[in-house]
Amino acid sequence: MVKQKNMRGRRVTRKKRKLRKGVLITLIIIGLALVSVVGYGSYLYVKANNAVSDSYEDDGREGSDLRDFEVDPNIDNVSILIIGVDENEHRDNAETSRSDTLMLATFNREEGSVKLVSIPRDTLLYVPEVGREDKITHAHAYGGPKATIETVENLMDIPVDYYVRVNFHAFVDVVDAIGGIDIDVPYELTESDSMDKRDAIHLLAGEQTVDGEEALAFARTRKLDNDIERGKRQMEVVNAVADKAASLSSVFQFDDLIAAVGNNMNTNMTFNEMMTFIKYATGGLDIEDMTLEGSDYQPGSTYYWLLDEPALEETKRLLQDHLEISGSSAEGVEGSQEEESYEDPNAEEPAEEGTYEEEGDPYQEEEPYQEEQPGESYEEEPYQEEQDPYQEEVPQEEVPQEETDEYGNPL
């Protein structure tokens, strides 16, 4: 009887020991998993810090001239100018690239909201860097982010606190890093890829998931519509990328995402400043898209987008209210559009505002960009630079060169 009790006791003891071993092994696995996650999270944090630090550049400003204090994105409503430049290895135009995409975003911390305004690349306005009117796309070629920021501030009458500049490759790599995005293609299209290979991308109409090159083609094309519709497509892509990035299912995707951005981005934001904007993503993105209204304008051989002044004033008021600032009186800024404007004495008689001239393609600005023809290589058919019609008036300035596709549309 006693022996049976002892045997029972040993069995219970063994069971308890086995149970304790199982619990211990489980805790060790959980602990190792936590250490791995924390370790990988720390790795990502360090990598992101290094990527942003490497991308940092001084824009030559000590804050915006339209601010009388130094902003802190932790407590202040601020603005960011997103500059997408037409730079790639094939064009070799890092120093003279133009802004293919311009979006001005304002952030309201209390509301956790964002207003995103697309500025058409062909918008005719005053460029302080050269002291005359020109397309806003040329501002970046004249003086980089600083000249572009000054032009946008002069136009919108609000401070531009930060900027982020990315090239074609960043666009492609980011979309690929998050596994593609879902978009609605409005019509069948063929476009060049990020290295300007002609008709390399073919998309059918309809909702679909696209990779980086396809997303870039979707955002750049305007063969069958105009710059305004292209701006709307670009905002659709930005929203799709933001939504996808905010809901990434795998933490390992952030590694590729950081690498994609870091290699192809420049900004005047520090890493700590950039991290403050995570609140807008984690709180649920509330983005309102806006576009600058206007009409087609072609006084001579060059096409422009002429802004609608009443609509512009309303947009400015909305952005000022969102930043919770009053108008900074653009008329007091040296070189405003009211004080000085540029008129080309050699230009043809202007057509009625808001209308096309009957003859000629409104997008036919210069000779088409010489792209690869069947059976030829890029080395045999180099990029042909054309002179901008304004160069006669300002020989001291290097005027940006326009590129057009086979239809005569600016790229």
HUJORA-V188241 format. One record per run of one state. SS is the DSSP state (helix for helix, strand for strand, loop for the rest). FROM is the first residue (numbers start at 1). TO is the last residue. If there is no record, write none. Layout:
BEGIN
((SS | FROM | TO) (SS | FROM | TO))
END
This chain:
BEGIN
((loop | 1 | 1) (helix | 2 | 55) (strand | 56 | 56) (loop | 57 | 77) (strand | 78 | 85) (loop | 86 | 98) (strand | 99 | 108) (loop | 109 | 112) (strand | 113 | 118) (loop | 119 | 122) (strand | 123 | 127) (loop | 128 | 131) (strand | 132 | 135) (helix | 136 | 156) (loop | 157 | 161) (strand | 162 | 166) (loop | 167 | 167) (helix | 168 | 177) (loop | 178 | 180) (strand | 181 | 185) (loop | 186 | 188) (strand | 189 | 191) (loop | 192 | 200) (strand | 201 | 203) (loop | 204 | 205) (strand | 206 | 210) (loop | 211 | 211) (helix | 212 | 220) (loop | 221 | 226) (helix | 227 | 246) (loop | 247 | 252) (helix | 253 | 263) (loop | 264 | 264) (strand | 265 | 267) (loop | 268 | 270) (helix | 271 | 275) (loop | 276 | 277) (helix | 278 | 282) (loop | 283 | 286) (strand | 287 | 291) (loop | 292 | 293) (strand | 294 | 297) (loop | 298 | 303) (strand | 304 | 307) (loop | 308 | 308) (helix | 309 | 323) (loop | 324 | 329) (helix | 330 | 332) (loop | 333 | 388) (helix | 389 | 392) (loop | 393 | 403) (strand | 404 | 404) (loop | 405 | 409) (strand | 410 | 410) (loop | 411 | 411))
END
